[in-house]
Amino acid sequence: MIGITVTKGSEGIECVEIKGHAGYAKYGKDIVCSAVSAIAQTALMGLMEISAKKVDFVKDDETGYLKFCAPKAESETERIKQQAILETMVLGLKDIQKGYKAFVKVEVR
């Protein structure tokens, strides 16, 4: 199962942590893992593109681990863009969870 933890603070989503593999199909054929990975990695790339500060992340493909945090925004416009990316990511991940409850769990704290 893929466990996704989204941590929120006073200004919105701060960090995202994804652990594990779905186990829906064999490695390389797992559409659930692929979908979660595509959404999360696209959000990470979006943050990297629009953030003035470096976006730190940890990734381990073998274990299915990805963690990243939004850097402190340097302007309100940057913060709004960061949150739009992150909130859209959460919408996509929750939609995957709806269709594949036995394979994906999204928790927002």
Secondary structure, DSSP 8 states (H G I E B T S, - for coil): -EEEEEEEETTEEEEEEEES---SSSTTT-HHHHHHHHHHHHHHHHHHHH-SS---EEEETTTTEEEEE----SSHHHHHHHHHHHHHHHHHHHHHHHH-TTTEEEEE-
